[in-house]
Amino acid sequence: MLQKVAAILSENMGVDRNSITMETDLIRDLSINSIDIVNLVIDMEHEFDVEIPDRQIGKFIVVGDIVAYLNKAVKKDAPV
């Protein structure tokens, strides 16, 4: 999951995918602004076929927060 999230972040933010870790801070390390986060969320929703509620977006501080959310969301939506 981290590799997929890192690829999306790398593509959108123009950073080296290999420099993105679970501890990478979205604002401090990647300089993400509100427009960037909207674009990232849209890309992640399309890539993982999930809907990310607006209230959840504010909880994304580090990349690990996104990965953890997506792991739960994708698992929850998986067919049994």
N, C-alpha and C positions, 0 to 999 in steps of 0.2 A: 504494500500500500504506500509506503514511504516513497518508493521509486516513482510511482505514478503521480503522487502529489508533487514531488520534486520536479518532475518533468513539466507539469502544468505551471508551477511557479517559475521555473527556468524560462519557459517559453514566454510567459506574460511579463516577467520582470527583467529579463535579459541578464540573468545571473547564471553562473556555472552550476549545473545540476548537482555535481559532486560536492559542492560547498554547502548544500542544504542538508541539515540534520534535524532530528526530532527537537533539538533545543534551539533551532534558529528562530529568533524573534522576528515576527512579521514587520513590526514598525522599526525597531532599532537596527536590525540586520539587513532587512530588505527594503526599507523605506516605503512600505505599502501605504497608500492613502485610501480614502473612501471609494474613489472610482475604481482603483485597482482591485479592492476587495470584492466589489460587485462583479467585476469581470471574472475574477477567480472563482467566485461562488457559482456563477453561471457555467463556467467551463467544468467545474467539478460536478455540478448537477447533471450535466450532459454526459460526462465521462463515466460516472458511477450510477447513473439512472436513479438518483435520489433527489428529494427536495430538502433543501436546507432552510429552516425557518429563520426569519430575520432575527429573532431573539437569540438564536444560537451563534450568529456571526460575531456578535460582540464578545463572545467567550473564546474566540480564536486569538490567542496571544502568541503562542509558538506553533511551529509546524506540527508538533506532537499532538496539539489540541485538535487540529484538523484530522490528522490520521486516526486518532482515537474515535472521534465522532463518526468518520466514514466507516471505520471497522464495524461499529455498532449498527449504523444505518444500513449498510450493505448486508450484513448478516441477518438483520431483522427482516429485510425484504426478500431474502433468498427463499426459494421454494423449499418446502420440507419434504 
